[in-house]
Each structure stands twice: as C-alpha cells, then as structure tokens.
Amino acid sequence: MPVIPPECNESSTACLHTRIQKRLRTIYAAGLDRSITDLTFLDAVTARDRSGKTFLVFSSNNYLGLTHHPEVRQAASEAAMQNGTSSTGSRLITGGVLRASDLEKELAAFKHTEKALLFNTGYMANLGVLYALARKGDLIFSDELNHASIIDGCRISGASVLVYRHNDMADLENKLRQNPPGRRNERFIVTDGVFSMDGDICPLPELAALKAKYDCLLMVDDAHAEGVIGPDGGGTASYYGLFGAIDLQTGTLSKSLASEGGYIAASEEIITYLKNRSRPFVFSTFLSPSDTAAAQTALKILKRDGAALLGRLRHNTDRIRNGLTEANIPVIPGTTPLVPIMVGSAKKASAIDAFLKKQGILLSAVRPPSVPMGKARLRLTVTAAHSEEHLDRVMAALKAAFRQC
C-alpha cells in the first residue's frame, strides 16, 4: 500500500488534496484500491511483467485469441508503414483511411444493418449514441446491470432514466405501462447483450416483443457478445435469429476483433445523423490506420475460420464451467466465456487475486463500485487460445486458492 501524505494545512473544507486524501484512506481501508500491472504480452494468453515473471492470462477479453494472429499483426504493421501511426485529427476534418469506411461496410453486413459508424472506443460509442439521440423529455429504460458506459450515456443525455431489475421483463413492462410516451418524446430500452460482470445473455425475444408493444427504440450493447454468441459469432441478434429487432447495436473492436475502437450499427438515417451530431465522433481524433486494419483482418478471420474458433471457445467455456462447478467453486451458471466466481468480500477477492498472481496466473478481482457491495468476485475469461493444460492449471490454482484464502 502506497504512503499517503499527511492532510494539507488548508483550513478550507474545499481543499482538493484534503478531500482526496480522506477518500483514498477510505478506499484503502475497504480493500478497494486498484493498481496497474505493466505487462509485455508474449502471445494471446501469456505475459511477462517488469521483473521477468511470466503469467498465464485469464483476465483479458481476447475471446478468439486473435491479437497475435500473424495476419492481424501483419495488417496492422503494413497499415502503419503505408499511412503513418496516427490519424492526427477528427475524421471529419482530416479525413479517414479508406479501410475505415470499408470496415464500416463489413460491420454493417455482419450485424445485418444498413450502415455502421466507428468510434474511438466502445465506451465512446455508447456515450455518443445516447448523448446524440436521447434528450430532455425522453425516457430511457435501462437494465440495472448495464455497463458503466451505458449508465454514463444515460446521465449525460438529459433524458429521464428508469432502471428495471436485471433481465426482469415483468418489471420492465410494468415501468413501460406506467410511463406512456408524451406527444414529443421518445422511449428507449437499453441493455447489454452479454452482461460484462455476470456473463448472462439478455432475453432479446421478450425485449423485442415489449419494444413492439410499447413503441420503443431498442439498443443493445454487443461488446461481449460479438465473436462469442450466435452461430457465426454475430452477437445477440444472431444468437436468437432475430435480425431487424434491434434498432441500435453498439459494439467494440477491442475484444474478439483484436484491436481498439467501438462502433454503432443501425439504419442509414441514424448513422447519418450521428455523423453530424454525435460529439464524441465529431470532436475526437480518429482511430489509427493500424487499428482499423487489425479489426478488419480479425473480422475476415472470424468469417473465414469462425466454426473452428467458436468451437474451441465453446469447448473451453464448457470445460472450465463444468470443472469449477464440480469442484464446488461458486460460479454463476451460464454459457458464455465470462465466468464470474462469487467471493462476496472485497478483501477476500483481493487475497485470492494476490494468491493466484504468486502462482503465475492473472485473474480479475472485481470489487465495488464495479459490482454492488457484498458481491465481489473473480472474473475469469476463457479464450479460444487457451489449451487444455492452461485450463487444468487455472482450475488447480483456484481450488488451492479457495482452500487457503
């Protein structure tokens, strides 16, 4: 634990340093402090820290293991050599590399929509869409376990936000019924496709039915769904076979697509409006040429080799979930490679995290405010690049960790 300097001598209660010091003491006392581990990734699932210690990684969202695929790395390298290392400005001001527009066309086809638009991150995509489309007087019905980027997008939009219980369609319908639309307002239902902390999937058929019944727009964040669920890895709509049911599909390039950035897939009219009025798009320096080239190549590999990649990912997911359940380790049931292992206490989660690091394994200890108090957990993420030996090793380490911690 770092040394926190003594409180400043300012008498004003508004002293910034005094407030920060008090808050830091509270954070450390509760076992909620966070730190950064600097790593060099040797391949998709192993990394080395500054001391030279090597780790087996079960904390990344590299679901298909494509970050170190030779074709992806070559595409990123060639794009940097041809176009430089940065876009140097907003896409509307400085222009964009051709591959960005090509990637948008391919993402739109992949998501079965008319158009797509790239953003700098998935976080900015959610912010940019909600900020641009929702306004004061509108109503947003948001799942209580939605990602922070959705929560923040709802807040800055100016719309009224009604939070419904997680995946509880009766609660959602009750709120829709009690809050009918006005003459000039819109209503949005917003949800994750695959929830980032529990790893479960939204009930899209029921959501689509409520959207139609109550005349709402439906927005689904597929950040943890693309390359993960659906027969082609296409995400939530593909998983349920309900193409056209979702008005706004946001996603990311930084997980299964092995790059950086986010996107929105929607109608041509909505995408045109976002190009003109979404401030995170209009005023942000655009992605680098390497980013778009890497994502486009990863998407090509997913389309070409998806059956093998998804088959391996699902095999590894089933094996780790079954193995941990048989060992009586408290896993939230599910089918996705996001495997939450419930611990409860933030300090216990941190202790298990530290124990695993000593064993050369990186797992995510997720604590408040990322999850509610009393629901701290370890979040294990499986990838298609993990071997049987890797799975055996992490299961053995987790069994030992729960015995000792």
MIVEX-832113 format. One record per residue (C-alpha): x, z, y; residue in three letters; residue number from 1. Coordinates in steps of 0.001 Angstrom, whole numbers. Each point is the difference from the previous one (the first is absolute). Layout:
residues N
[[X Z Y] 'ala' NUM]
...
This chain:
residues 405
[[0 0 0] 'met' 1]
[[1487 -1030 3371] 'pro' 2]
[[806 2576 2676] 'val' 3]
[[-2715 106 2639] 'ile' 4]
[[1336 905 3452] 'pro' 5]
[[-1410 3039 1800] 'pro' 6]
[[-3023 -482 2198] 'glu' 7]
[[685 -1260 3493] 'cys' 8]
[[-128 2448 2877] 'asn' 9]
[[-2618 -1891 1964] 'glu' 10]
[[-2896 2228 921] 'ser' 11]
[[-2491 -2857 14] 'ser' 12]
[[-2151 -258 -3121] 'thr' 13]
[[266 -3744 398] 'ala' 14]
[[3708 -2 -827] 'cys' 15]
[[309 -2807 -2498] 'leu' 16]
[[2968 1438 -1879] 'his' 17]
[[-1694 3362 -400] 'thr' 18]
[[-3094 -1592 -1468] 'arg' 19]
[[2042 -2168 -2360] 'ile' 20]
[[2075 2947 -1207] 'gln' 21]
[[-3107 2046 -775] 'lys' 22]
[[-1557 -2903 -1870] 'arg' 23]
[[3173 -604 -1994] 'leu' 24]
[[101 3645 -1069] 'arg' 25]
[[-3566 -323 -1248] 'thr' 26]
[[850 -3195 -1866] 'ile' 27]
[[3052 1519 -1714] 'tyr' 28]
[[-1794 3241 -848] 'ala' 29]
[[-2757 -1952 -1738] 'ala' 30]
[[2477 -2110 -1990] 'gly' 31]
[[-1208 -3179 1735] 'leu' 32]
[[3295 -1189 1481] 'asp' 33]
[[1050 -3573 -663] 'arg' 34]
[[3399 -1646 -158] 'ser' 35]
[[1396 -3469 -574] 'ile' 36]
[[2180 -883 -2975] 'thr' 37]
[[2267 -2948 810] 'asp' 38]
[[194 -2362 -2974] 'leu' 39]
[[1597 -3233 -1075] 'thr' 40]
[[-2283 -1759 -2491] 'phe' 41]
[[1991 -1469 -2856] 'leu' 42]
[[-3017 -1743 -1508] 'asp' 43]
[[-3781 384 44] 'ala' 44]
[[-2 3469 -1599] 'val' 45]
[[3428 1582 508] 'thr' 46]
[[1680 1204 3193] 'ala' 47]
[[3123 1856 1115] 'arg' 48]
[[274 2583 2785] 'asp' 49]
[[2928 564 2381] 'arg' 50]
[[1707 2393 -2415] 'ser' 51]
[[27 -2639 -2725] 'gly' 52]
[[-2746 1603 -2115] 'lys' 53]
[[-2233 -2536 -1756] 'thr' 54]
[[-3756 465 -265] 'phe' 55]
[[-2766 -1506 -2059] 'leu' 56]
[[-2735 -798 2520] 'val' 57]
[[-3667 759 -658] 'phe' 58]
[[-944 379 3656] 'ser' 59]
[[-89 -3570 1308] 'ser' 60]
[[-2974 -2367 269] 'asn' 61]
[[1985 -2905 -1422] 'asn' 62]
[[-2724 -499 -2611] 'tyr' 63]
[[1156 -3359 -1368] 'leu' 64]
[[3714 757 397] 'gly' 65]
[[585 -3144 2070] 'leu' 66]
[[2252 1427 2739] 'thr' 67]
[[3096 -988 -1950] 'his' 68]
[[-1340 -3170 -1611] 'his' 69]
[[2645 -2727 443] 'pro' 70]
[[-2469 -2494 1475] 'glu' 71]
[[-1298 2503 2550] 'val' 72]
[[3492 1018 1091] 'arg' 73]
[[1140 -3603 258] 'gln' 74]
[[-3033 -971 2100] 'ala' 75]
[[594 2902 2394] 'ala' 76]
[[3698 -845 321] 'ser' 77]
[[-605 -3704 628] 'glu' 78]
[[-2670 753 2609] 'ala' 79]
[[2419 2217 1925] 'ala' 80]
[[2724 -2627 -156] 'met' 81]
[[-2330 -2752 1236] 'gln' 82]
[[-2105 1902 2558] 'asn' 83]
[[2047 3067 959] 'gly' 84]
[[-650 3656 -630] 'thr' 85]
[[-2876 661 2414] 'ser' 86]
[[-3066 -1715 1447] 'ser' 87]
[[1106 1558 3333] 'thr' 88]
[[-3477 377 1467] 'gly' 89]
[[-3755 -276 -276] 'ser' 90]
[[-1128 -2916 -2130] 'arg' 91]
[[-2247 -1265 2795] 'leu' 92]
[[2921 -61 2436] 'ile' 93]
[[3026 -1041 -2035] 'thr' 94]
[[-1811 -1824 -2795] 'gly' 95]
[[287 703 -3693] 'gly' 96]
[[1950 -1495 -2856] 'val' 97]
[[-1936 -2613 -1962] 'leu' 98]
[[9 2108 -3152] 'arg' 99]
[[-2128 2653 1706] 'ala' 100]
[[-2897 -2410 473] 'ser' 101]
[[515 -1304 -3531] 'asp' 102]
[[-84 3548 -1340] 'leu' 103]
[[-3270 679 1864] 'glu' 104]
[[-1604 -3030 -1638] 'lys' 105]
[[1161 1170 -3424] 'glu' 106]
[[-1213 3556 594] 'leu' 107]
[[-3418 -1286 1091] 'ala' 108]
[[-266 -2059 -3199] 'ala' 109]
[[1194 2979 -2079] 'phe' 110]
[[-2674 2231 1569] 'lys' 111]
[[-2705 -2722 -95] 'his' 112]
[[-537 7 3768] 'thr' 113]
[[102 -2658 2698] 'glu' 114]
[[2994 1331 1906] 'lys' 115]
[[2624 2758 111] 'ala' 116]
[[2140 1479 2760] 'leu' 117]
[[3316 1822 -339] 'leu' 118]
[[839 3315 1682] 'phe' 119]
[[3262 1961 134] 'asn' 120]
[[-1177 2640 -2499] 'thr' 121]
[[-3069 832 -2041] 'gly' 122]
[[-467 2981 2308] 'tyr' 123]
[[-103 -2294 3024] 'met' 124]
[[-2397 -2355 -1754] 'ala' 125]
[[-2562 2785 -447] 'asn' 126]
[[539 1210 3561] 'leu' 127]
[[-170 -3511 1388] 'gly' 128]
[[-3179 -985 -1802] 'val' 129]
[[-2001 3141 778] 'leu' 130]
[[1276 231 3571] 'tyr' 131]
[[-980 -3602 702] 'ala' 132]
[[-3337 -228 -1828] 'leu' 133]
[[-1564 3451 401] 'ala' 134]
[[-939 1399 3406] 'arg' 135]
[[-1834 2835 1681] 'lys' 136]
[[-3569 96 -1280] 'gly' 137]
[[905 -1397 -3427] 'asp' 138]
[[-124 2115 -3158] 'leu' 139]
[[2739 201 -2631] 'ile' 140]
[[-788 1553 -3396] 'phe' 141]
[[3368 1052 -1412] 'ser' 142]
[[880 1410 -3441] 'asp' 143]
[[1465 3494 342] 'glu' 144]
[[3153 -984 -1934] 'leu' 145]
[[781 -3148 1959] 'asn' 146]
[[3601 -645 997] 'his' 147]
[[1303 1451 3271] 'ala' 148]
[[212 -3484 1517] 'ser' 149]
[[-3758 -438 -449] 'ile' 150]
[[-668 3456 1424] 'ile' 151]
[[2169 -757 3035] 'asp' 152]
[[-1580 -3429 444] 'gly' 153]
[[-3433 1596 9] 'cys' 154]
[[1108 2538 2603] 'arg' 155]
[[1448 -2454 2483] 'ile' 156]
[[-2855 -2499 -361] 'ser' 157]
[[-2361 2173 2028] 'gly' 158]
[[-2741 -378 -2608] 'ala' 159]
[[-1866 2972 -1426] 'ser' 160]
[[1392 931 -3412] 'val' 161]
[[-2061 1461 -2844] 'leu' 162]
[[2044 1138 -2995] 'val' 163]
[[-1680 -200 -3414] 'tyr' 164]
[[1059 1892 -3110] 'arg' 165]
[[2590 -1795 -2084] 'his' 166]
[[-1549 -2902 -1948] 'asn' 167]
[[-3397 1736 309] 'asp' 168]
[[-2471 -2839 455] 'met' 169]
[[-3000 2336 281] 'ala' 170]
[[1646 1783 2927] 'asp' 171]
[[923 -3321 1604] 'leu' 172]
[[-3537 -1351 -336] 'glu' 173]
[[-1435 3189 1437] 'asn' 174]
[[2238 -356 3065] 'lys' 175]
[[-865 -3696 342] 'leu' 176]
[[-3710 805 -172] 'arg' 177]
[[274 2769 2572] 'gln' 178]
[[1997 -2156 2426] 'asn' 179]
[[-1809 -3306 476] 'pro' 180]
[[1606 -2678 2163] 'pro' 181]
[[-803 -273 3666] 'gly' 182]
[[-794 -3263 1697] 'arg' 183]
[[3585 -710 981] 'arg' 184]
[[2230 1859 -2418] 'asn' 185]
[[1726 -863 -3267] 'glu' 186]
[[370 2152 -3077] 'arg' 187]
[[3120 -89 -2182] 'phe' 188]
[[578 1460 -3455] 'ile' 189]
[[3746 538 -436] 'val' 190]
[[1794 995 -3197] 'thr' 191]
[[3250 -240 -1901] 'asp' 192]
[[-137 -2287 -3029] 'gly' 193]
[[2380 2164 -2019] 'val' 194]
[[398 3425 1596] 'phe' 195]
[[3609 816 734] 'ser' 196]
[[-67 3704 -939] 'met' 197]
[[-2478 136 -2919] 'asp' 198]
[[656 -3463 -1455] 'gly' 199]
[[-3689 -697 -625] 'asp' 200]
[[-1941 -3157 878] 'ile' 201]
[[-2883 -341 2438] 'cys' 202]
[[-3436 -912 -1489] 'pro' 203]
[[-205 -3459 1563] 'leu' 204]
[[-3289 -1116 -1660] 'pro' 205]
[[-1837 2987 1480] 'glu' 206]
[[1740 -411 3365] 'leu' 207]
[[-956 -3686 103] 'ala' 208]
[[-3612 876 -799] 'ala' 209]
[[-138 2578 2809] 'leu' 210]
[[1677 -2434 2400] 'lys' 211]
[[-2717 -2555 -704] 'ala' 212]
[[-2860 2504 41] 'lys' 213]
[[985 1583 3315] 'tyr' 214]
[[1506 -3083 1660] 'asp' 215]
[[3573 1283 448] 'cys' 216]
[[3456 -1514 47] 'leu' 217]
[[2193 1085 -2929] 'leu' 218]
[[3758 537 410] 'met' 219]
[[2277 722 -2982] 'val' 220]
[[3691 886 184] 'asp' 221]
[[1681 -1562 -3032] 'asp' 222]
[[3527 1298 673] 'ala' 223]
[[229 1712 -3406] 'his' 224]
[[-2314 -2476 -1750] 'ala' 225]
[[1672 -3389 377] 'glu' 226]
[[2387 -726 -2820] 'gly' 227]
[[-1503 2993 -1800] 'val' 228]
[[-3687 -549 -878] 'ile' 229]
[[-1989 -3104 -814] 'gly' 230]
[[813 -2540 -2715] 'pro' 231]
[[2252 -1886 2426] 'asp' 232]
[[1149 3030 1970] 'gly' 233]
[[-2225 -1116 2858] 'gly' 234]
[[-1287 3470 807] 'gly' 235]
[[-3411 1627 234] 'thr' 236]
[[-2172 -3109 313] 'ala' 237]
[[1834 -1587 -2920] 'ser' 238]
[[-307 3165 -2104] 'tyr' 239]
[[-3776 -3 332] 'tyr' 240]
[[-436 -3786 225] 'gly' 241]
[[-1811 405 3329] 'leu' 242]
[[1566 -2633 2221] 'phe' 243]
[[-1709 -276 3358] 'gly' 244]
[[-1335 3563 -65] 'ala' 245]
[[2722 1352 2315] 'ile' 246]
[[9 -1078 3645] 'asp' 247]
[[3438 1389 880] 'leu' 248]
[[2821 321 -2550] 'gln' 249]
[[3178 1617 1256] 'thr' 250]
[[3163 236 -2023] 'gly' 251]
[[3753 344 68] 'thr' 252]
[[3062 -2054 -816] 'leu' 253]
[[2099 3100 -623] 'ser' 254]
[[-1156 1054 -3459] 'lys' 255]
[[-690 -2574 -2714] 'ser' 256]
[[1185 -2826 2275] 'leu' 257]
[[3466 1529 409] 'ala' 258]
[[379 -458 3737] 'ser' 259]
[[-1181 1498 3307] 'glu' 260]
[[-3205 -584 1949] 'gly' 261]
[[-3774 91 -279] 'gly' 262]
[[-2897 -2416 263] 'tyr' 263]
[[-3730 -425 465] 'ile' 264]
[[-1977 -2588 -1995] 'ala' 265]
[[-3417 -922 1378] 'ala' 266]
[[-2083 -2814 1472] 'ser' 267]
[[1570 -2577 2295] 'glu' 268]
[[-2013 1328 2949] 'glu' 269]
[[1187 3589 -475] 'ile' 270]
[[3631 -1057 -414] 'ile' 271]
[[-191 -2115 3171] 'thr' 272]
[[-1405 2964 1926] 'tyr' 273]
[[2725 2331 -1313] 'leu' 274]
[[2696 -2418 1153] 'lys' 275]
[[-1389 355 3497] 'asn' 276]
[[-1067 3635 156] 'arg' 277]
[[1872 2099 -2564] 'ser' 278]
[[2610 1789 2101] 'arg' 279]
[[2330 933 -2915] 'pro' 280]
[[192 -3721 -820] 'phe' 281]
[[208 -1324 3550] 'val' 282]
[[2615 2429 1296] 'phe' 283]
[[2290 603 -3001] 'ser' 284]
[[3208 -1804 -822] 'thr' 285]
[[-843 -1965 -3124] 'phe' 286]
[[1450 330 -3482] 'leu' 287]
[[3444 -1393 -704] 'ser' 288]
[[407 -3358 -1752] 'pro' 289]
[[1378 1860 -3039] 'ser' 290]
[[-3155 2113 -259] 'asp' 291]
[[-2382 -2921 -158] 'thr' 292]
[[2251 -1975 -2347] 'ala' 293]
[[319 2940 -2412] 'ala' 294]
[[-3755 649 -46] 'ala' 295]
[[-851 -3660 -485] 'gln' 296]
[[2394 -226 -2940] 'thr' 297]
[[-1300 3233 -1547] 'ala' 298]
[[-3557 -1337 261] 'leu' 299]
[[1119 -3200 -1723] 'lys' 300]
[[1539 2041 -2829] 'ile' 301]
[[-3180 2084 -339] 'leu' 302]
[[-2087 -3158 -339] 'lys' 303]
[[2460 -1536 -2470] 'arg' 304]
[[1015 3005 -2102] 'asp' 305]
[[-2921 2309 681] 'gly' 306]
[[-1169 313 -3590] 'ala' 307]
[[3365 1355 -1169] 'ala' 308]
[[588 2198 3058] 'leu' 309]
[[-3485 1505 8] 'leu' 310]
[[103 453 -3780] 'gly' 311]
[[3226 1965 275] 'arg' 312]
[[-1293 2070 2913] 'leu' 313]
[[-3185 905 -1860] 'arg' 314]
[[1884 834 -3194] 'his' 315]
[[2307 2342 1922] 'asn' 316]
[[-2954 1549 1835] 'thr' 317]
[[-1913 710 -3214] 'asp' 318]
[[3068 1421 -1714] 'arg' 319]
[[929 2395 2804] 'ile' 320]
[[-3582 1158 557] 'arg' 321]
[[-602 583 -3717] 'asn' 322]
[[3352 1714 -494] 'gly' 323]
[[-468 2419 2892] 'leu' 324]
[[-3575 784 -1017] 'thr' 325]
[[1088 757 -3581] 'glu' 326]
[[2668 2333 1428] 'ala' 327]
[[-2724 1900 1911] 'asn' 328]
[[1475 -954 3338] 'ile' 329]
[[-2907 -27 2523] 'pro' 330]
[[-432 -3683 804] 'val' 331]
[[-3045 -1291 1887] 'ile' 332]
[[-1640 -2465 -2426] 'pro' 333]
[[94 -3661 940] 'gly' 334]
[[1272 -3457 -849] 'thr' 335]
[[2394 -894 2826] 'thr' 336]
[[3795 506 175] 'pro' 337]
[[-499 2608 2728] 'leu' 338]
[[105 3136 -2142] 'val' 339]
[[-804 3256 1878] 'pro' 340]
[[1287 3137 -1761] 'ile' 341]
[[-1860 2962 1463] 'met' 342]
[[2031 3090 914] 'val' 343]
[[-2067 1786 2656] 'gly' 344]
[[2678 1979 1828] 'ser' 345]
[[2166 -1885 2494] 'ala' 346]
[[2968 2259 -814] 'lys' 347]
[[-390 -638 -3725] 'lys' 348]
[[-183 -3746 609] 'ala' 349]
[[3218 219 2010] 'ser' 350]
[[1665 2077 -2741] 'ala' 351]
[[-890 -2555 -2682] 'ile' 352]
[[1172 -2807 2273] 'asp' 353]
[[3373 1763 437] 'ala' 354]
[[284 639 -3753] 'phe' 355]
[[-600 -3676 -763] 'leu' 356]
[[2585 -1100 2573] 'lys' 357]
[[2587 2123 -1805] 'lys' 358]
[[-950 -1923 -3142] 'gln' 359]
[[575 -3293 1841] 'gly' 360]
[[-3677 -905 430] 'ile' 361]
[[-1780 -757 3263] 'leu' 362]
[[-3708 824 172] 'leu' 363]
[[-2171 545 3063] 'ser' 364]
[[-1072 3566 761] 'ala' 365]
[[-3139 -574 2068] 'val' 366]
[[-1049 2967 2113] 'arg' 367]
[[-2310 687 2949] 'pro' 368]
[[-832 -1652 2333] 'pro' 369]
[[190 -3028 -2302] 'ser' 370]
[[-2388 1842 -2346] 'val' 371]
[[-2279 3027 591] 'pro' 372]
[[1371 3542 -212] 'met' 373]
[[131 1201 -3603] 'gly' 374]
[[175 -3546 -1383] 'lys' 375]
[[3722 -700 140] 'ala' 376]
[[1156 -2332 -2720] 'arg' 377]
[[2743 -2153 -1375] 'leu' 378]
[[-744 -3693 381] 'arg' 379]
[[1638 -2008 -2749] 'leu' 380]
[[-82 -3768 414] 'thr' 381]
[[644 -2244 -2969] 'val' 382]
[[1332 -3542 336] 'thr' 383]
[[321 -3027 -2221] 'ala' 384]
[[3792 430 237] 'ala' 385]
[[101 3395 -1753] 'his' 386]
[[1194 -104 -3610] 'ser' 387]
[[-1208 2061 -2952] 'glu' 388]
[[3141 2112 371] 'glu' 389]
[[-841 652 3660] 'his' 390]
[[-3506 1145 -921] 'leu' 391]
[[1315 2312 -2726] 'asp' 392]
[[2516 1504 2400] 'arg' 393]
[[-2475 801 2774] 'val' 394]
[[-2527 1473 -2447] 'met' 395]
[[2649 2267 -1519] 'ala' 396]
[[1153 1101 3448] 'ala' 397]
[[-3562 773 1113] 'leu' 398]
[[-642 2099 -3095] 'lys' 399]
[[3152 1996 717] 'ala' 400]
[[-909 327 3672] 'ala' 401]
[[-3444 1439 -726] 'phe' 402]
[[1509 2474 -2457] 'arg' 403]
[[2591 1254 2470] 'gln' 404]
[[-1831 -285 3359] 'cys' 405]
